[in-house]
Amino acid sequence: MRSSFYAKLVAAVAATATVLIGIPLTNAQAAVIGVGAGSYRNDRPAGTAGPSNSDGVAVAPKVTAAVAGRAVPTNEWWSSLVWQRYAGNPYSENMYAHPLTFHAYNDGLGVGYPTTPNITPDTRTYEYVHTNDLRVGVSGLNAPRTEVDGWGDWHVSPRWTDGVRTLRTTIAHGSPYVYATVSGGTARVDFLGTATVFSNSGNVVGVTVNGRNYGLFATSAWTVSGGFATTNATSYSVAVLPGTSALSQYASFAQNVITDTRVSWSYDAGSGNVSATYNVTTTGTGVTLTALYRHQWLTTTSPLTAHTYVSPRGQMKVREGSSFTTVSRFNGVLPALPIAADADRNRIRADIDAVLAPADKFLGATDTYWTGKALWRLAALIPVANQIGYTAARDQLISLVKGRLQEWLTSGGAGQFYYDATWDTLTGYPASYGADTELNDHHFHYGYYVLAAAMVAQHDSAWAGTGQWGGMVRLLVKEAANYDRADSQFPVFRNFDPFAGHSWASGHAGFAHGNNQESSSEAMMFAHAMVLFGHAIGDTAMRNAGIYLYTTERDTVGQYWFDKDNAVFPAAYTHDTVGIVWGAGGVYGTWWTANPEEIHGINMLPITGGSLYHGNWKADITQNVNEIRANNPGQEVEWRDVIWQFLAMNDPVQAYNLWIGANPEPEWGDTRAHAYHWITALRGWGTPSSTITGNVPTSAVLGTGTYVAYNPSGSAITVTFTDGQTLAVPARAMAWRGPAGSGVEPGGGGGPVSPSPTPSASPSQSPSPSPSPPACSNPLSGNTLSLGSAGSVSISPAGGGNWDGNPHNPTVFTACGLNGSGAGSTSFDLFVDAGGSVANATQIRVSYDLTGNGSWDRVETYRYFATDPVVGWEHYTQTAGLSTATGALGAFSNGKVQVEIWSAIGNGSTTVGTANQSFVRMPY
């Protein structure tokens, strides 16, 4: 497994990265894998645990040989099939596909269709709990366990065998069918309750069990006897029917077995529309019946039948066909809101100072979740400080966030990441809340890291490049939401369920109520982070996938957490929201408290520039806050900053008055400066619009005419909004214009490159080497510069600074007498070795004086090369790519060349092999 993972890693980096950094290690060396300037482990840190059962015993995925080598999905509606959470149950827990529900047993698959909700006596829970109506199987089957034999984006094929008899079924979200193939015995379906046959035409049987209607379909006749039916066919299917009259229509597609399910998406910037097509591949004619959830049928452009089903997500409507398409508008996200014209900047400055005052700015956070929250707590203040012109604090915040991110994104520190090749997952240690042993909440935890990195990227895009720290950040994104089907390191969309339209938090789904997700707002934060980071680094595929996740999950949050249309929650459920969505229903509660503030607040935090989606259900904002006060009883006491920022998206005046009157202690992951900035911004500019969108994803409209957009590119742009308004935005800046005024927040290099207090380490946009070339000291052989006759030279360490693009104590090589056309390009091959030093990187700059007149005509700085911590030569070549270039090449006439090599980052020295090893070849 490990060797195959290295092969996948090399292929992925070679295909997608600007520079191939790090070579897969041999098994004897395989402890650290370098990715850009960062790295991760492929051996679990000592004293830690990975995926386990409830007794703490390590478990491996329950899969057949047919799918060995595929990245195993977790956090699915069906994950209890592949992950044995309880030692005594090697089959599954309840699984909620909707409209059908399932439970695997030793002798087959239990099938149900719960239609009546149960409301618990405290009215906090509504549930459509699975009960068995049918058992799909093969006579005599007694399998020791169930294994997964195949899957797609929303379907799965479990398999049973006892050595004689074999059963394989295929089940899917939205499918009313269960498809089965058998061998070694007679196909059998048991009726588990009161059963009445309402139709029997031989190979098609209609039966009502426990008041619910089912069809049984086979290529051979069924024999119905007592409480079961058998057939000599080796393949058959059953379906839940919307009514007895639908039996013949469902029989028409009963042999079209699902073989794949796959979603594709696109984003149209001009309209803001996100289109998603959900395709079902089958045998036979290719046509099947699929029940759409409410969020799907509200936005589909595909015609539907009159058939409907009951589900915990409201009414489902049936589509006949092989696919359907949904279209929903993306309203944009921002890094932050623009500062209000009347905001008290002195107050904000003082509040920022209070955050930066403690010796430990991360407040003792050590695990993945609390470190993530601490990172966002500081990163959220970067644009706030920038907008008030408090550049010293902004730079300090950038340095703090960079520093802690780099610690975690480098193997060997107090916090680090480990790739588990058994489960195809990247897990951070120290972990918390079952992120390691249950693979819980990776999108929650890692979203904070990605969002913090996106805030840094606004001011230092080079830092976020693939060759630096962006490579590791991209791995965190793909761990939770792998959007690249060509990348087999991780399963596609681990946490996000494309058909359900939202994410699942539990890795194993080992619960009677199926899988669950509590904090929809942290899931939205992850999607927001994908959009921001992808947009910042120019990764359109990541950005667009994030837009698809964000828009789709927004629609489901509105329907299934907030019930914004009052069409999902059962009438007897008396709450306005749920704290947790389960496969079986929803709960007014959290995993740790029954306090109303936290029940509501866990689906509000963190408040970010991606939280504006709540503007799609403004009436529910006030309704939720009122319910907090009714259930408390009295005004909110906990998490007032979070609740009032949420309230400000519909009633900013009330939120502002509450804030000014209380100035409350913020929730742990927030600050007074950020909360005050947010509330005053909405009070000054207006609440989010859900009807107008801009033609860049980082834009928004507030109130009745305030237009805001962020531009991460290096060129000025003009953003056009769907109401015809335009907004000019400078390069690497956020701009806004509205009735209350206008403004620009600059970015792009405003922050320091290094946390070190040494003189400006910011990369120069126009490199300026020394004005006059030094004397020539190295021989030129043809068009090749030799780097000396000694065996090697030592490059000085960076001393903890970041000297990317800025030569620091460089080793210099020069040559004179260059004559040639200059029509080619520079090439080089440096043999470099940093020994056992971690997080070192070497950089090269080549400067040309075409005529030897004493001034540089062409200066080329290449992206740095991050060395691995393993003794042995590595090759740094021109394939690293140019970081910056000034001037132009031309014909050489007695010209000169200067080569500077230095350590861009790291505390260790680096050796460069010279003599006949390393060379720089002139461009002719």
Order of alpha helices (4+ residues) and beta strands (2+ residues): alpha-beta-beta-alpha-beta-beta-beta-beta-beta-beta-beta-beta-beta-beta-beta-beta-beta-beta-beta-beta-beta-alpha-beta-beta-beta-alpha-beta-beta-beta-alpha-alpha-alpha-alpha-beta-beta-alpha-alpha-beta-beta-beta-alpha-alpha-beta-beta-alpha-alpha-alpha-alpha-alpha-beta-beta-beta-beta-beta-beta-beta-beta-beta-beta-beta-beta-beta-beta-beta-beta-beta-beta-beta
